């Protein structure tokens, strides 16, 4: 019932069934005797309180900013996000060409494409949605510089993913994996792969 209550909060104007679901679940959640499970009681209290508080805060925030400012802010984020999405599509296309052509790139070439296909940049740009316009511009400018801390996180994620999916990718016939690129470039034996 709690899940239905939370899902019904995502309704838009004119969705009568979700309006009814919200009213029904709110009424019943408020009247339940939840003392037998204190964790559930806390979740329900939090959900009931949070919905009202966030609704009012967001409504007042949008009113105070004005519709055009909110639209400009969202549009700015969408433009930046579409640029990141184009980069991702280009990188996927490159990986597809490698797969079809049986090409095994150099390790640094693989890592360059892999930082994009890891989708971390897309996730980061999506997380900026709803921020103030000035903040969005600063955040995107920061991401464009490819800061070392961010790139280190992506590299670690890539290595973990490459190790975890190596056998599956080999089973599909994929040649260009991080492990294969590294092994070829550094002439690592099968026995030494685990240590490297």
C-alpha angles and dihedrals in degrees: 000000000000090000091052090049092052093044092050089058088071091066124124128217112291098028096122096175092057091046088055092045091052092049093045096047094043091052093048096042090052092051099045119112099232099166091109091066113036093184092056090045090055092048092051094046090049093048093048092047097041095053094055094042096047093044092055094042094050093045092051091044093054092045093051095047096047127232097268093053092051091047091049091049093051092044091052090053093047091052091051092045093050089054090053090047091053090052089051093051091049090050092049088050090053091050090049090053090050090051096047093044095043089235120164108202128207113273094250090048090051092048091050091057092037093060088062098041091050082076092221091126091051091048091049094050091047090053089061091064109123097019120128114277095247091049091050092052092049092047094050092046088052092050092049090060088061095226115220094238092054093044091049090055091050092048093051091047090050093051092048091048093047092052093045096048100034097105093044092049092048088051091057092052096253110156101180103075124141091246094051092047091050094045092051095045096045097033094234117179122231091252093053096048094089092051096048 
